[in-house]
Amino acid sequence: MSTPDPHREPLASGGLPSGEPPAPTPETRPERVPVPEELATGLQRIERLLVQIHGLLDTTQRVRNYREFSIAGFAAALLQVLVILLTIAAFMDWMYRVTEFGLTLVKLGLATVLQLAALTAFFVAAQRNTER
């Protein structure tokens, strides 16, 4: 690492060798310009609006992260499990010929009806989530 040369002339840009502008000193710092009253009230109004927007974005993010418990979604999940179990039972009955074929068809019919109920419940749960 090289040591700075005190006899070296400053750069033509007036900045430091790294390209950064020099730090402002009390002599080079510009004086504050008085802000007109209309500009000040406009800036305050913009600041209030930005704070409101920030609050709305925080609320939206919280709702997305923590959805409310949906009874319709829970019922749909339970119905879906029943459909899967009935389908497996019907398949096992058919494979091993445990019961008559008519009972296997009844199980598949009940599974179909429960599947439609599950899809309806999933749809209702999704509609309630999009309304909020």
C-alpha positions in Angstrom: 0.0 0.0 0.0 1.5 3.4 -1.0 1.6 6.3 1.3 0.0 9.5 0.1 2.5 12.1 -1.2 1.9 15.5 0.5 3.6 17.3 -2.4 1.3 15.7 -4.9 -1.1 18.1 -6.6 -4.9 17.5 -6.3 -6.8 15.8 -9.1 -8.3 17.9 -11.8 -11.8 16.9 -10.8 -11.2 18.2 -7.3 -12.0 14.8 -5.7 -10.0 12.2 -4.0 -7.9 9.6 -6.0 -10.6 7.0 -5.4 -13.0 9.2 -7.4 -15.1 10.3 -4.3 -15.9 13.9 -3.9 -14.2 15.6 -0.9 -16.1 15.7 2.4 -18.0 19.0 2.8 -16.4 21.4 5.3 -18.3 24.3 7.0 -16.8 26.6 4.3 -17.9 24.5 1.4 -21.3 23.5 2.7 -24.2 25.3 1.0 -26.5 27.4 3.2 -30.0 26.2 3.7 -32.5 27.9 1.5 -35.7 28.8 3.2 -38.6 26.6 1.9 -41.8 28.4 0.8 -44.8 27.7 3.0 -46.7 26.0 0.1 -43.8 23.6 -0.6 -43.6 22.7 3.1 -47.3 21.9 3.3 -47.1 19.9 0.1 -44.1 17.9 1.4 -45.9 17.2 4.7 -49.0 16.0 2.7 -46.8 13.7 0.6 -45.1 12.4 3.8 -48.5 11.6 5.3 -49.6 9.8 2.2 -46.4 7.8 2.1 -46.9 6.8 5.7 -50.5 5.6 4.9 -49.3 3.7 1.9 -46.6 2.0 4.1 -49.3 1.0 6.6 -51.5 -0.5 3.9 -48.5 -2.4 2.5 -47.7 -3.7 6.0 -51.3 -4.8 6.6 -51.4 -6.6 3.2 -48.2 -8.4 3.9 -49.4 -9.6 7.3 -52.6 -10.9 5.7 -50.7 -12.8 3.1 -48.4 -14.3 5.7 -51.1 -15.3 8.2 -54.3 -16.3 6.6 -57.3 -16.9 8.7 -58.4 -20.5 9.5 -60.9 -21.7 6.9 -63.5 -24.2 8.0 -64.4 -24.8 4.4 -60.7 -25.6 3.5 -60.4 -27.9 6.5 -63.6 -29.7 5.5 -62.4 -30.0 1.9 -59.1 -31.6 3.1 -61.0 -34.1 5.2 -63.3 -35.0 2.3 -60.3 -35.4 0.1 -58.8 -37.9 2.5 -62.1 -39.8 2.6 -62.1 -39.9 -1.2 -58.6 -41.3 -1.3 -59.5 -44.0 1.3 -62.7 -45.0 -0.5 -60.8 -45.2 -3.8 -58.1 -47.4 -2.3 -60.8 -49.6 -0.6 -62.7 -50.0 -3.9 -59.5 -50.8 -5.8 -58.6 -53.5 -3.1 -62.1 -55.0 -3.3 -61.8 -55.2 -7.1 -58.2 -56.7 -7.0 -58.9 -59.3 -4.3 -62.6 -59.8 -5.0 -63.4 -59.4 -1.3 -67.0 -58.2 -2.0 -69.4 -58.1 -4.8 -68.8 -55.8 -7.7 -71.9 -53.8 -6.9 -70.4 -52.8 -3.6 -67.2 -51.7 -5.3 -69.3 -49.5 -7.6 -71.1 -48.0 -4.6 -67.8 -47.1 -3.0 -66.6 -45.5 -6.2 -69.9 -43.6 -6.6 -69.6 -42.3 -3.0 -66.0 -41.3 -3.7 -67.2 -39.3 -6.7 -69.9 -37.5 -4.7 -67.4 -36.7 -1.9 -64.9 -35.5 -4.5 -67.4 -33.1 -5.9 -68.1 -31.8 -2.3 -64.4 -31.4 -1.7 -63.9 -29.4 -4.8 -66.9 -27.2 -3.9 -65.4 -26.6 -0.4 -62.0 -25.8 -1.9 -63.7 -23.3 -4.3 -65.6 -21.7 -1.4 -62.4 -21.4 0.7 -60.5 -19.8 -2.2 -63.4 -17.3 -2.9 -63.4 -16.3 0.8 -59.6 -15.8 0.8 -59.8 -13.5 -2.3 -62.6 -11.4 -0.9 -60.4 -10.3 2.0 
